[in-house]
Amino acid sequence: MEPTQDRIRRELYGRKTTDHELLVVLGEIYYGKLRPRLQRFLSVRGLKHIVIVECTNEEHPVPLRISAALRRDLIHVFKKPNLISTEDRWINLICELGEDPHHDYGLLFLDDWDGQKIAVLVGVPLIVSILTAILWIASTGDIQNAMAVSTYILSATGVVVGLLAVLGTIDD
């Protein structure tokens, strides 16, 4: 009789699966189905955590207790599967969980505010408005209109960022 690990791997892909292949497929599922390109582009939220959960109750999955280092490693290799240094660490973990016939397990992808994206959405228009005001003053000498135009740029940007924040909180 073949080991359960090999059976699960065969069922996943019909052959022996590596960590890289597993993470690429999970990435295709997450980025292709759960968070399509347009949704990722228009959102100020981003993937922050991947949690392994026990699905005893469908409405309230229970997170497994794993070390913080393991959680950080999982999100890191998920975002950059080409940098993975192990051949079978993650697939073995999945297979070990799959051996328990009394429990179902899954992955929970948790999104949160993306500070880098928010900083760019706020910082770039701020710099553009300041440069616009300086160039307007240099070319026309009119300080009042320069400040009005730069203020309009910041106000319009504030409305757009606010709308993106509201859209990011709406559940599908």
N, C-alpha and C positions, 0 to 999 in steps of 0.2 A: 504494500500500500504506500502511495506517495505521501510525503509530508504535506501538512496543510498549507504551509507557506508556498510550496510549488504549485499546489492546486489553485490557490487564490491568484497567484501570478498568472497562471495559465488562463484562468477565467477572465482576468483583466485584459490581457493582450494576446493570449494564445501562445505565449512564449515567456521566457524568463525576463522579468521587467527590472529596470534599474531605477534608482532614485531620480535621475535626470528625466527619464521618460515619464515617470509618475508626476513629477512637478510640472512638466510641460503640459501634460493633459489637464491637470488641475488648473493651470494658468489659462488654457483654452476655454475651459468651462467658466471660470470666473470672468475673464475679460471678454469672452465671446457671448455668453448667455446672461450672466448675472449683472455685469457692468459693461454694456456695449460702449463703443468709442464715443458716441455723441453724449451719452450720459456722463462718462468720465470727464469729457471736455467741458461740459456745462455745469459741473458740480464743484463746490469748494470742499468736498469731502474726499477722502482717500482711504485706502486699505491700511489699517493700523495693526490689526491682530488677526491671527488665525487660531481658533480654539478648537481642540478636539473635545467633542461632547458625547455624553451618553444619552441616547434618545429613548429613555424609558417613558417619558411623557412628551408627546409631540409638541405641546404648546410651550413647555418649559424644559428645554434640554439642559442637562447638568454638566458643567465643564469638568473635565478630568483634571486632577491635581498633578501638574507637571512643573518642573523647575522653570524659573524665569529665563535661564540660559537656553533651555530647550525651546521655549516659546519664541525668543528672539532669533534663534537659529532657524526655526521653521519659517518665520516671516522673511528672513534674509534670503534663504535658499529659494523660497517661493518667488520672490521678486527678481532674483538673479540665478535661475537654475543652471546657467552655464558655468557658474563659479563653484558648483557643488563639488566637494572633495571626497564624498563617500559614494560607495557603489550601491549599498543596500540598507543603510541605516533607517531611512524613512519608510521604505517599502516593508522592511521587517517589522517596524512598529505597527504599521497598518495591518499586516498579516497576523501579528500577535493579537491585536484587538479583534480581528475577524474570527479567531479561533474560539471565542467565547460564545456558545450558542444561546445563552440566556440574555444577552444584551446586544443592542444595536448601537453603533457608534457613527458619528459623522463629523464633518468639519463645519465650523461656524465662522464665516468671514465677517469681521467687525470693521465698519467704516467709522471714521471720526473726522473732525475738522483737519484739513491739510494746511498747516501753518506756512509752509513754503509757497503754496499756491496763493494763499490769502495775501502773503507779503508781496508777491509779484503783482497781484491784482490791485493792491493799494499803492505800492511803491512806484511802479512804472507810471501810472497816471499823475502821481504827485510830481515826479521829476519832469514829465512832459509839460505839466501846467506851469511849473517854475521856469522851464526853458522857454515856453511860449511867452510868458510875461516878460522875461528878459529880452527876448528877440523883438517883441512888440514895442517895448520901450525904446530899444536901440534903433529900430527902424522908423518909428513915428514920433517918439518923444511923449506919447500920451499915456501917462501912468494909470489914469482912471479906466480907460478902455482895456488896457493890458490886464489889469487886475480883474475886470469883469469877465474877460474871455477865459482867464486861467481859473477863476471861480466856477464858471460854467463847466469847464472840463472836469473839475473835481466833483461837482454836483451830479453830472451825468454818470460819472464813474461810480459814485456812491449809490445811485439808483440801480445800476447794473449789478454791482456787487451784492446789494441787498436782495435783488430778485434771485440771483444765483444762490444765495444763502437760503432763501425761502424754498426754492425748488429743491435744494439739497436735503431739506428736512421732510419733504413729502414722501410718504411710503408708496411703493408701487402697488 
